[in-house]
Amino acid sequence: MTEPTSIRPDQLPATIREYLAAHQARDTEGALGAFAPTAVVVDDGTSYRGTDEIRGFLSKAGAGFTYTTTLVAAERIDDAHWVAAHRLEGDFPGGVVLLRYRFALDDDLVAELVIAP
């Protein structure tokens, strides 16, 4: 892979922007539409594979907390790999966290999403 290039968040691919907006709005089906049928999401050490598992992840992610999300940075790694950094503030343990959403795209759909600090 090449060196990451910082970009403006509005320069992220449309698929990623649409996923992030739907996820922030807690629109599970809208967010799910960004994923390939065989996609994988990894969050907090757990992998979710395929449409049904990812739907379950999306419907439960952060559901027990109230928080705000701010997209603070974006990077282009190459044509298929992108990173969106979010600052979350809320009533979850610790109250503030910076999460990096690392996307791998295939045919304009998310093939893999890894969420990590």
C-alpha positions in Angstrom: 0.0 0.0 0.0 1.0 3.6 -0.5 1.3 6.3 2.1 -2.0 7.7 3.3 -3.0 11.1 1.9 -5.1 13.4 4.1 -8.3 14.5 2.3 -11.4 16.5 3.1 -14.2 14.3 4.4 -16.3 15.3 1.4 -13.7 13.7 -0.8 -14.5 10.2 0.6 -16.2 8.0 -1.9 -20.0 8.4 -2.0 -20.5 4.8 -0.7 -18.6 5.7 2.5 -20.2 9.1 2.9 -23.7 7.4 2.6 -22.8 4.7 5.0 -21.5 7.2 7.6 -24.6 9.3 7.3 -27.0 6.4 7.6 -25.0 4.9 10.5 -25.0 8.2 12.3 -28.8 8.5 11.8 -29.1 4.9 13.1 -30.7 3.9 9.8 -29.7 0.2 9.8 -31.1 -0.6 6.3 -29.6 2.5 4.7 -26.2 1.7 6.2 -26.5 -2.0 5.2 -27.0 -0.9 1.6 -23.3 0.2 1.4 -22.0 -3.3 2.1 -21.3 -6.2 -0.4 -23.2 -9.4 0.5 -20.0 -11.1 1.6 -18.6 -8.1 3.5 -16.9 -8.3 6.9 -17.1 -5.8 9.7 -14.6 -6.0 12.6 -15.4 -4.0 15.8 -14.0 -4.5 19.2 -12.3 -7.7 18.2 -15.5 -9.3 16.9 -16.1 -10.1 13.2 -19.5 -9.9 11.6 -19.7 -11.6 8.2 -22.4 -11.3 5.6 -25.7 -9.3 5.4 -27.5 -10.9 8.4 -24.6 -10.6 10.9 -23.8 -7.0 9.7 -27.4 -6.1 10.1 -27.3 -7.3 13.7 -24.2 -5.4 14.4 -25.6 -2.2 12.9 -28.8 -2.4 14.8 -27.0 -2.9 18.1 -23.9 -0.7 17.7 -24.0 2.0 20.4 -27.7 1.4 21.1 -27.2 1.5 24.9 -25.7 5.0 24.8 -26.3 8.6 23.9 -23.5 10.2 22.0 -22.5 12.6 19.3 -20.2 11.7 16.4 -17.9 14.2 14.6 -15.9 13.2 11.5 -12.6 14.8 12.3 -10.3 13.4 9.5 -10.2 11.4 6.4 -7.4 9.6 4.4 -7.1 8.0 1.1 -4.7 5.0 1.2 -5.3 3.9 -2.4 -8.2 3.5 -4.8 -9.8 0.8 -2.6 -8.8 1.7 0.9 -10.0 4.7 2.9 -10.0 5.8 6.6 -12.5 8.1 8.3 -11.7 9.2 11.9 -14.5 10.0 14.2 -14.6 11.6 17.6 -17.4 10.2 19.8 -18.6 11.9 22.9 -21.3 10.5 25.2 -22.4 8.6 28.2 -20.4 5.5 27.4 -17.5 4.4 29.6 -14.6 7.0 29.2 -17.0 9.5 27.6 -14.7 10.4 24.6 -13.1 8.1 22.0 -11.4 8.6 18.6 -12.3 5.7 16.3 -10.8 5.0 12.9 -13.1 3.4 10.4 -10.9 1.6 7.9 -12.8 0.8 4.7 -11.9 -1.6 1.8 -14.1 -1.1 -1.2 -14.9 -3.5 -4.0 -17.0 -2.3 -7.0 -18.2 0.7 -5.0 -19.4 -1.4 -2.1 -17.8 -1.9 1.3 -16.0 -5.3 1.3 -14.5 -4.8 4.8 -14.8 -2.3 7.6 -12.5 -2.4 10.6 -13.3 -0.1 13.5 -10.6 0.5 16.0 -9.1 3.3 18.3 
